[in-house]
Amino acid sequence: MTGQVSYLAGLAAEDQVTEDYLLRGHEILSRRWRGPLGEIDLVAQKDGEVVFVEVKKARSFAAAAERLTARQIKRIYSSAEDYLGRLATGLNTACRFDVALVNNIGQIDICENAIQG
């Protein structure tokens, strides 16, 4: 049952983060976008900039941040490259990579440009 509880908690965290980005004036382009190279939790856009968001939930912000691995970062970059390749402006599209941390009481900490190559 623990796996299912974690899965549902992750979905709830993604819902919270989606609402947060909407309140910040972003348009949501995709949730749980899946390409051949992996999944991106949330793809948003504001002022012509595409924002790729990885959502991490844990007991604390620090514990959530520790859950982001080098392997996941590589997958996010590869998936984002695939996503951008499907747009008219391609890899010339302005973009950034955020990490949204959610703690056990539902607080959100958005780390803009948290993943940089």
N, C-alpha and C positions, 0 to 999 in steps of 0.2 A: 504494500500500500504506500510505502514511503516514496517510491518512484513516481507514482501517480500524483501524490500530494505535491511533490517538487515540480512536476510538469504543470499542474494547475496554478501553483504559485508563480511560476515563470510566466504563464499566460496573463495572469492578473497584473504582474509587474509590467509586461509589455502594454497592456491596456492603459495603465497609469501613465506610462511614459508617452504613449501616443497622445493622450489628453493634454499632457504638459506641452508637447510640441505644438499642438493645435492652439493652445492658449498663448503661445509665444509667436503665433502668426504664421506658422509653417503649414504648407499643404502636404498632406500625406500621399505619397505616390504609391507606396506598397508596404504591406505588412507581411512579414515572414516570406520575403521574396526568395524563391529558390531557382537557382540556375544549375548548370551541370557541375559547377565547382563548389557549391555550398549554398548556405542560406544566410541572408541578412535580415536581422530582426525587424528593422524599420528603415524605410527610405523616405525621406522628407525633402521638401524644397522650400526655399525662401529667397527672394531677391535674386533668382537665377542660379543659386548655388544648391547643388544636390548634397544632402546630408545623409551619410550612412551611419546608422546607430546600432551599436551592440548593447543589449540590455543585460545587466548582471544583477542578480538578487541574492542577498545573503543577510545574515544576522546584523552586520554592520557594513558601512561603506567600505572600510578597509578590507574586510573579508570578501566583499563583492568584487573589489578591484583585483584582489589576488586570484580570482577565478579566471581572469583573462590570460590565456596562455599564448606563447609564441606561435604555436600551431594554429590557434584560432585567428590570430592577427593575419597570418599568411592566407588563411581561407577567406577572411574578410576582404583583403586586398584583391585576391584573385576573383572573387565573386563581384566585387565592385567594378573591376576592370571589364568583366563580362557585361554587367548591367550598363555601364557607360558606353560600351561598344554598340549597344542597341539603340542609343539615342542619336538624333540627327547631328548633334555637335560632337559625338563620340568622346574620345579621350581628351578633347579640348574643353570639356565641360568643367566648370568650376565646381569643386567638391571639397568636402571635409569629412573626417571620421570622428564621430563622437562616441563616448561611452556613457551610458546612463546607469548609474548605480542606484539600487533601491534597497533600503534596509528593512528590517523586520517589522517596523511600524508604518511602512509605506511612504517614508520620506524619500525624495528623489534628489540626486545630485548629478546634474548634467555636466560632464567634462568635455567641453568643446575642443576639437582638434587634439583629442587625447591620444590618438594613434597616428603617428607620423613616420613616414618612411625615410 
